[in-house]
Amino acid sequence: MERIWHKSYDPEVPTSARYPETTLPLILEDNSRRIPSSVATDFFGAKLTYSRLWEHVLRFANALAGLGLKPGARVAIMLPNCPQAVIAYYAVLWLGGVAVMTNPLYVEREIEHQWRDAEPEFLIVLDHLFPKAKKVVPQTPIRVVIATGLKEYLPLHLKVLYPVKAKLGGLFTAVPYNKTNIFNFSRLIRSGRPAPLPCAASPDGLALLQYTGGTTGIAKGAMLTHKNIMANVVQLVSWLPDLRCGNERFLAVLPFFHVFGLTVALNLAFYTGCEVTIMPRFNVDDLLKVIEKKKPTIFPGVPAIYLALLAHPRTGSSDLTSIRYCVTGSAPMPVESLKRFEQATGSRIVEGYGLSECSPVTHVNPLKGTRKIGSIGIALPDTDCRIVDTETGRSDVPLKEVGELIVRGPQMMRGYWKNPRETKNAVRDGWLYTGDLAQMDEEGYVFIVDRKKDLVISGGYNIYPREVDEVLYEHPKVQEAAAIGIPDPARGEVVKAFIVPRQGETLSEEEVLAWCREKLAAYKVPKQVEFRDSLPKTIVGKVLRRKLRDGDETASPPKPDGTENREEEPVT
């Protein structure tokens, strides 16, 4: 059916794409035969060709099968960007398992919530993170732990310099720990047979539990099927007709545990037979060196990364001209910064929008056509969207009027894992209600009027104030607490906490921050603390964050009330 945004498509972009009846691990296997000597991954100079990478995936899959991994079993993968994360992810998918990507920055309470909910049987974890993970494992169904170190896949000259800090004991043999067997990743690769193993993945089968928040901030697992994640990759390929299959170099600095990085920096690259330069963490000095040395052509990122590059004193003298396209989302890119970055690189920054529930991309600005600054762009092929009234969510509002953005398409999730109530609330009559207030112009471009009412987006990461509140309330000296977002030039927003101490108690800012550092990922920890005698509330006692924002000169502008909200992800 013709939609108004179809007229804004680049001439080469179809309004509907053709989706192969296959899965991403089968695409990787095909690449190992079709382009065996092409480089798949480059990790600090240690390269794996497609044939070599596939051999490691197959060996690991055989080892996992030997340890009892069955189709449908959940596998927690708690790794930074590294070859092991790629191998584990594709091996799990090949066996029909379900990947549960776990943020390595999480603290114990966050990890425990995710793993108790997802009920994984297997855990693949970095050695440095093992001391943190092992405190949680006894409270979960995990029965097999596979540990690895970055050193295992570094080039020889860097292995000598790499410090091994985590003491895991005899990881080169199976080690019992609280009825859980612990194995070493590389040993399993060596012992696993490279013999062919039937692919248990099916298009309609569950592939990924991508955890995301909501108005409560309580993480829920968006159930993404093989068909969902494949569809989103195909949609992006259709949107990028001049993407040079087999000849692009993707820069993977966005984390694979995040659905944006997983889809745009990894799955898309492998689908098109391209090379992925892997960076385990973002550091602006390292990033400049990698760009100059590796000459990436496709650079997915978030505005905070591009702004950090622009602010670096060495950027002006660095050669960044290899970059053809930057794909970004999560927050608006300042107009002047966008222009400066494009001038410095000769690239084009393409902004868009998406959600974990949509694998994640739904909207992108045209690659060659009109780019409307401040817009998330137009809906991808086979993606439908509407702007509906915020009262009933049923009637379309007129063009340029504000309503709630709802979407649907082949990339949309099956629902929330073990959470029919939230699924029913989020998905109505086949439409996903995003909770974002938006407007659409006469050419089909969508503009987000405001973010979800309380969500704080810091450097591309989503922070739910209620989660911070709950940690603050756990402190024995805190009577009342509330968190809001305040502007930050480097990260877009950071958290500020307002606290009413218990009567007779003395509480310092450093004491509050130390408490939060123990219980929250670093990016969620408040950067400012303000003590007050009371907090503004509604007649029923609900804290008015809007009043806190209004009364704080550094606070972000007040955000209008929305309906039930889901997490907006940094996307293309």
VOGU-3710 file (C-alpha; in Angstrom, 3 decimals, decimal comma):
1> meriwhksyd> 0,000/0,000/0,000  1,328/3,407/-0,977  2,326/5,619/1,945  3,144/9,324/1,816  6,768/8,688/2,803  7,356/6,368/-0,166  7,642/9,431/-2,421  10,610/10,574/-0,310  12,567/7,346/-0,874  15,784/7,462/-2,875
11> pevptsaryp> 15,034/6,213/-6,435  16,958/2,945/-5,903  15,173/2,040/-2,651  12,191/-0,330/-2,966  9,058/0,209/-0,910  9,035/-3,521/-0,186  12,022/-5,823/0,187  12,515/-9,516/-0,565  13,367/-11,540/2,535  15,299/-14,788/2,079
21> ettlpliled> 14,007/-17,835/3,952  17,234/-18,297/5,834  18,958/-17,228/9,030  22,037/-15,157/9,820  24,214/-18,131/10,898  23,457/-19,798/7,566  24,585/-16,594/5,836  27,878/-16,811/7,734  28,319/-20,449/6,725  27,676/-19,495/3,091
31> nsrripssva> 30,298/-16,722/3,334  32,853/-19,264/4,552  32,434/-21,114/1,251  31,824/-18,153/-1,055  34,529/-15,766/0,211  36,718/-17,967/2,437  39,854/-15,817/2,332  38,105/-12,468/2,910  38,700/-10,926/6,323  35,687/-11,151/8,634
41> tdffgaklty> 37,097/-9,623/11,839  40,153/-7,574/12,747  40,935/-7,382/16,472  44,011/-5,236/17,145  45,577/-6,708/14,004  44,604/-10,329/14,693  42,467/-11,208/11,696  39,995/-14,036/11,162  38,974/-14,829/7,608  35,435/-15,986/6,977
51> srlwehvlrf> 36,603/-19,596/6,654  38,635/-19,412/9,866  35,852/-17,644/11,763  33,351/-20,265/10,627  35,684/-23,036/11,773  35,783/-21,469/15,255  31,989/-21,050/15,293  31,529/-24,674/14,269  34,047/-25,946/16,833  32,385/-23,940/19,591
61> analaglglk> 28,916/-25,071/18,523  30,052/-28,717/18,683  31,533/-28,106/22,125  28,311/-26,467/23,364  26,251/-29,332/21,964  28,545/-31,753/23,784  27,839/-29,858/27,011  24,120/-30,335/26,478  22,949/-27,139/24,828  19,545/-27,817/23,244
71> pgarvaimlp> 17,389/-25,659/20,946  15,529/-23,044/22,943  18,083/-22,939/25,770  19,095/-19,439/26,824  22,767/-18,499/26,879  23,964/-15,368/28,689  26,843/-13,688/26,840  28,643/-11,187/29,068  31,506/-9,967/26,912  32,827/-6,718/25,480
81> ncpqaviayy> 33,365/-6,497/21,728  35,858/-9,239/20,890  36,060/-12,256/18,548  34,760/-14,518/21,309  31,519/-12,494/21,465  31,044/-12,980/17,723  31,854/-16,693/17,840  29,614/-17,327/20,847  26,679/-15,392/19,402  26,692/-17,190/16,055
91> avlwlggvav> 27,350/-20,612/17,597  24,399/-20,220/19,954  22,141/-19,149/17,074  23,345/-22,087/14,946  22,282/-24,539/17,646  18,843/-22,955/17,957  19,743/-21,428/21,307  18,653/-17,993/22,485  21,294/-15,348/23,102  20,882/-13,153/26,182
101> mtnplyvere> 23,313/-10,286/25,691  24,373/-8,979/29,115  25,906/-5,546/29,578  29,384/-6,005/31,153  28,880/-2,680/32,968  26,016/-4,085/35,017  26,455/-4,556/38,750  25,327/-7,685/40,591  21,735/-6,622/41,243  21,186/-5,756/37,562
111> iehqwrdaep> 22,757/-9,010/36,391  20,708/-11,045/38,829  17,439/-9,514/37,651  18,211/-10,291/34,009  19,425/-13,837/34,571  16,660/-14,803/36,983  14,163/-13,582/34,401  15,785/-15,123/31,306  16,746/-18,373/33,108  19,901/-19,103/31,078
121> eflivldhlf> 21,605/-22,477/31,448  24,947/-21,310/30,056  27,112/-18,249/30,723  29,985/-17,036/28,531  31,915/-14,400/30,455  35,135/-12,376/30,357  37,694/-13,456/32,953  37,843/-9,963/34,467  34,075/-10,073/35,000  34,003/-13,542/36,507
131> pkakkvvpqt> 34,375/-12,407/40,153  31,252/-10,270/39,719  29,296/-12,917/37,833  30,068/-15,764/40,221  28,242/-13,934/43,034  25,070/-14,108/40,962  25,350/-17,564/39,378  24,111/-19,490/42,462  20,801/-17,604/42,299  20,219/-18,618/38,653
141> pirvviatgl> 19,724/-21,828/36,617  23,207/-21,446/35,072  24,981/-24,814/35,117  27,859/-24,193/32,700  30,207/-21,200/32,781  32,681/-20,602/29,949  35,318/-17,982/30,723  37,654/-16,259/28,304  40,195/-13,456/28,225  40,852/-10,842/25,574
151> keylplhlkv> 44,399/-12,171/25,434  43,189/-15,390/23,819  42,476/-13,651/20,507  45,069/-10,894/20,538  47,971/-10,939/18,088  51,162/-12,483/19,456  53,008/-9,190/20,028  50,171/-7,900/22,244  49,681/-11,108/24,216  53,003/-10,502/25,940
161> lypvkaklgg> 51,829/-7,066/27,123  48,291/-8,037/28,141  47,924/-8,274/31,935  45,897/-11,189/33,275  44,332/-9,906/36,491  41,481/-12,321/37,067  42,507/-15,436/38,968  40,155/-18,195/37,863  42,174/-21,205/38,898  42,340/-24,194/36,587
171> lftavpynkt> 40,264/-22,935/33,751  41,979/-25,255/31,314  39,972/-28,114/32,748  36,403/-28,300/33,943  36,206/-26,858/37,445  33,159/-27,452/39,669  31,775/-24,307/41,281  28,545/-24,469/43,262  27,293/-27,328/41,061  28,359/-25,331/38,014
181> nifnfsrlir> 31,095/-26,502/35,666  33,573/-23,872/34,482  35,417/-24,244/31,191  37,938/-22,237/29,220  36,762/-20,820/25,884  39,938/-21,515/23,903  40,215/-25,058/25,217  36,665/-25,758/24,070  37,530/-24,329/20,637  40,534/-26,628/20,407
191> sgrpaplpca> 38,644/-29,676/21,610  35,477/-29,012/19,623  35,237/-30,844/16,318  35,045/-28,744/13,140  32,770/-31,466/11,726  29,499/-30,330/10,111  26,637/-29,885/12,546  23,018/-29,456/11,400  21,688/-25,931/11,807  18,844/-25,934/14,339
201> aspdglallq> 17,891/-22,304/13,736  14,578/-21,671/11,984  13,255/-18,318/10,748  10,361/-18,345/13,205  12,490/-19,534/16,103  13,521/-17,274/18,971  17,054/-15,924/18,505  17,567/-13,120/21,003  16,244/-11,833/24,304  17,100/-8,141/24,135
211> ytggttgiak> 16,471/-6,581/27,518  14,877/-3,167/27,556  13,061/-0,952/30,026  9,677/0,735/30,243  7,998/3,383/32,331  8,921/1,387/35,420  12,539/1,012/34,344  12,261/-2,709/35,080  14,028/-4,558/32,278  11,949/-6,849/30,066
221> gamlthknim> 13,205/-9,276/27,440  12,053/-8,344/23,945  11,687/-11,652/22,076  13,339/-11,254/18,674  13,117/-14,131/16,210  15,591/-15,051/13,480  13,088/-13,626/11,016  12,934/-10,321/12,934  16,695/-9,715/12,985  17,127/-10,945/9,413
231> anvvqlvswl> 14,329/-8,657/8,217  15,950/-5,606/9,802  19,282/-6,371/8,140  17,596/-6,807/4,738  15,701/-3,539/5,229  18,972/-1,716/5,909  20,633/-3,277/2,859  17,678/-2,087/0,777  18,096/1,394/2,248  21,811/1,477/1,350
241> pdlrcgnerf> 21,858/0,539/-2,354  25,425/1,762/-2,871  26,782/-0,279/0,030  29,674/-2,170/-1,559  29,144/-5,792/-0,574  32,464/-7,393/0,308  34,349/-4,091/0,139  33,243/-2,062/3,159  35,086/-1,950/6,472  32,733/-1,552/9,428
251> lavlpffhvf> 34,027/0,009/12,632  32,482/-1,762/15,632  32,963/0,540/18,600  29,294/0,365/19,574  28,858/-2,653/21,873  27,486/-5,906/20,493  25,482/-6,386/23,706  23,411/-3,426/22,514  20,947/-4,174/19,744  22,146/-1,197/17,662
261> gltvalnlaf> 25,736/-2,402/17,598  24,661/-6,010/17,095  22,520/-5,242/14,054  24,350/-2,396/12,339  27,997/-3,096/13,175  27,937/-6,926/13,070  24,926/-8,589/11,462  24,778/-6,090/8,586  28,517/-6,425/7,963  28,417/-10,221/7,831
271> ytgcevtimp> 25,285/-10,290/5,688  27,121/-8,209/3,088  30,406/-10,139/3,425  32,357/-7,183/4,772  35,132/-6,728/7,322  34,523/-5,685/10,928  37,192/-3,853/12,914  36,429/-4,676/16,543  37,097/-2,317/19,434  36,354/-3,628/22,959
281> rfnvddllkv> 35,663/-0,173/24,402  35,369/3,459/23,404  38,444/5,582/23,967  38,830/8,647/21,776  42,636/8,358/21,485  42,397/4,702/20,493  39,535/5,438/18,125  41,543/8,047/16,224  44,441/5,624/15,870  42,159/2,856/14,619
291> iekkkptifp> 40,475/5,103/12,049  43,818/6,286/10,686  45,301/2,793/10,587  42,346/0,601/9,564  40,575/3,094/7,263  36,959/2,129/8,073  34,277/3,145/5,593  31,107/2,586/7,680  31,095/4,043/11,184  27,983/3,403/13,330
301> gvpaiylall> 27,969/5,549/16,451  26,033/7,798/18,783  26,343/11,605/18,913  28,492/11,460/22,071  31,172/9,536/20,140  31,222/11,945/17,209  31,272/14,946/19,542  34,199/13,464/21,483  36,121/13,063/18,232  35,388/16,654/17,229
311> ahprtgssdl> 36,620/17,924/20,584  39,896/16,001/20,475  42,928/18,198/19,712  44,379/15,623/17,313  41,269/15,327/15,143  42,227/18,293/12,958  45,522/16,694/11,959  44,138/13,150/11,601  43,060/11,558/8,340  39,432/10,498/8,737
321> tsirycvtgs> 38,531/10,649/5,068  38,098/6,894/4,642  34,677/7,149/6,346  31,837/7,127/3,834  28,815/6,913/6,097  28,127/7,427/9,795  24,869/6,015/11,076  23,598/7,418/14,343  20,665/7,764/16,690  19,752/7,861/20,417
331> apmpveslkr> 19,822/11,661/20,546  19,732/14,535/18,058  23,071/15,461/16,528  23,649/19,229/16,919  23,448/20,847/13,477  26,786/22,651/13,639  28,558/19,587/14,998  27,052/17,467/12,231  28,322/19,868/9,577  31,792/20,054/11,164
341> feqatgsriv> 32,111/16,279/11,339  31,033/15,828/7,737  33,528/18,467/6,636  36,344/16,789/8,578  35,643/13,331/7,180  33,900/13,863/3,864  31,296/11,404/5,154  27,540/11,693/5,424  25,859/11,305/8,806  22,561/9,471/8,558
351> egyglsecsp> 20,251/9,858/11,548  17,380/7,589/12,455  15,353/5,871/15,138  14,461/2,503/16,508  13,684/0,382/19,545  14,884/-2,899/21,011  11,414/-4,234/20,225  12,060/-3,633/16,498  15,481/-5,240/16,109  15,948/-2,119/16,316
361> vthvnplkgt> 15,627/0,174/13,262  12,307/1,583/12,035  13,147/5,023/10,576  16,142/6,486/8,757  16,822/9,672/6,821  17,409/9,039/3,104  21,007/8,408/2,143  21,009/10,655/-0,923  17,723/12,507/-0,828  16,436/15,190/1,480
371> rkigsigial> 17,831/15,015/4,985  15,722/16,982/7,417  17,783/17,979/10,416  15,934/17,156/13,613  13,896/14,428/11,943  14,321/10,705/12,565  13,611/10,271/8,853  11,048/8,066/7,178  9,918/4,510/7,716  12,017/1,704/6,243
381> pdtdcrivdt> 10,624/-0,604/3,513  7,688/-2,697/4,776  7,552/-0,608/7,946  4,316/1,177/8,677  3,847/4,007/11,162  1,091/6,235/12,428  0,771/9,218/14,740  -2,280/8,592/16,913  -4,145/10,540/19,564  -2,728/10,174/23,053
391> etgrsdvplk> -6,118/9,676/24,700  -7,349/6,500/23,011  -4,403/5,599/20,787  -6,829/4,710/17,980  -7,383/7,778/15,798  -4,740/9,247/13,492  -4,005/12,910/14,165  -3,676/15,375/11,257  -0,271/15,947/9,681  2,046/18,168/11,744
401> evgelivrgp> -0,027/17,624/14,872  1,457/15,878/17,889  0,447/12,359/18,885  1,985/9,051/19,850  4,178/7,237/17,332  3,145/3,635/16,690  4,878/1,235/14,298  4,663/-2,238/12,812  6,744/-4,320/10,428  8,554/-7,651/9,971
411> qmmrgywknp> 11,296/-6,542/12,381  8,854/-6,174/15,298  9,262/-8,481/18,280  7,077/-11,433/19,159  6,407/-9,946/22,604  8,030/-9,642/26,030  9,517/-12,775/27,585  7,186/-14,221/30,226  5,327/-10,927/30,450  1,920/-11,090/28,741
421> retknavrdg> 0,624/-8,055/30,626  3,365/-5,745/29,298  3,072/-7,349/25,859  -0,655/-6,606/25,770  0,016/-3,031/26,786  2,771/-2,485/24,223  1,326/-4,326/21,218  -2,257/-3,584/20,259  -3,876/-4,898/17,087  -0,434/-5,591/15,626
431> wlytgdlaqm> 0,943/-2,112/16,349  3,790/-1,338/18,736  3,046/1,730/20,858  6,378/3,485/21,319  5,294/6,025/23,928  7,128/8,757/22,005  5,308/11,956/21,133  5,866/12,818/17,481  4,534/14,595/14,425  4,690/13,767/10,720
441> deegyvfivd> 5,016/16,257/7,882  3,458/16,114/4,419  6,431/14,146/3,026  6,260/11,453/5,679  9,206/12,627/7,776  8,728/11,997/11,484  9,888/14,386/14,186  10,094/13,299/17,810  8,597/16,189/19,762  9,891/14,933/23,063
451> rkkdlvisgg> 11,461/11,910/24,559  9,589/9,760/26,993  8,655/11,842/29,967  11,358/10,781/32,413  13,929/8,843/30,390  17,507/10,107/30,636  19,767/9,346/27,662  23,427/9,631/28,553  26,029/8,934/25,879  23,611/6,647/24,065
461> yniyprevde> 22,660/4,678/27,181  19,130/4,791/28,545  18,713/5,504/32,251  15,384/5,133/34,005  15,148/7,537/36,973  12,984/5,170/39,001  15,779/2,607/39,025  18,138/5,243/40,436  15,431/6,273/42,914  15,119/2,726/44,211
471> vlyehpkvqe> 18,845/2,484/44,873  18,793/5,821/46,690  15,838/4,729/48,804  17,800/1,663/49,921  20,265/3,922/51,738  19,426/3,916/55,458  19,844/7,706/55,755  17,558/8,616/52,826  13,975/9,627/53,497  12,956/10,639/49,971
481> aaaigipdpa> 14,748/10,697/46,631  14,173/11,505/42,972  16,457/11,555/39,933  16,211/13,686/36,784  18,346/14,347/33,717  20,386/17,508/33,352  22,238/18,668/30,218  25,852/17,629/29,741  28,001/18,842/26,816  29,780/15,508/26,381
491> rgevvkafiv> 27,063/12,937/27,094  23,880/14,811/26,252  22,407/14,227/29,692  23,603/12,971/33,073  21,717/12,126/36,247  21,115/14,534/39,095  19,678/13,256/42,379  17,473/15,193/44,809  17,503/13,787/48,341  15,663/14,458/51,577
501> prqgetlsee> 17,748/12,922/54,404  16,066/11,169/57,320  15,425/13,396/60,282  18,491/13,676/62,492  20,816/12,119/59,911  23,780/13,784/58,225  24,439/12,710/54,650  27,179/13,875/52,292  27,283/13,898/48,504  30,293/11,579/48,445
511> evlawcrekl> 28,498/9,100/50,686  25,549/9,041/48,281  27,780/8,623/45,218  29,781/5,804/46,849  26,521/4,005/47,620  25,346/4,337/44,007  28,658/3,152/42,576  28,185/-0,147/44,390  24,688/-0,694/43,071  24,505/0,903/39,622
521> aaykvpkqve> 26,418/0,737/36,360  28,826/3,673/36,143  26,795/5,586/33,564  23,734/5,519/35,830  25,493/6,996/38,863  24,353/10,594/39,577  26,849/13,289/38,697  25,229/15,813/41,040  23,393/15,526/44,354  21,182/18,212/45,856
531> frdslpktiv> 19,787/17,944/49,382  16,334/19,373/50,119  13,882/19,575/53,010  11,065/18,184/50,833  10,197/17,156/47,281  7,241/18,474/45,237  4,414/15,923/45,021  0,962/15,380/43,557  -2,085/15,134/45,784  -1,613/11,361/45,912
541> gkvlrrklrd> 2,027/11,667/46,905  3,786/11,062/43,574  6,986/13,071/43,185  6,712/15,697/40,453  9,939/15,414/38,470  8,629/18,170/36,219  8,666/20,560/39,164  12,228/19,510/39,970  13,219/20,239/36,385  11,377/23,555/36,393
551> gdetasppkp> 13,058/24,630/39,600  16,557/23,531/38,590  18,356/25,915/36,243  20,603/23,124/34,959  17,806/20,649/34,322  16,688/19,469/30,929  13,446/21,051/29,667  10,263/19,557/31,094  8,869/16,653/29,103  5,130/16,247/28,494
561> dgtenreeep> 3,341/13,265/29,963  3,177/10,312/27,610  1,439/6,951/27,635  3,187/3,703/28,464  6,782/4,012/27,250  9,371/1,662/25,912  13,058/2,169/25,499  14,333/4,062/22,480  17,646/2,604/21,383  20,597/4,263/19,703
571> vt> 19,998/3,213/16,130  20,838/4,081/12,598
//
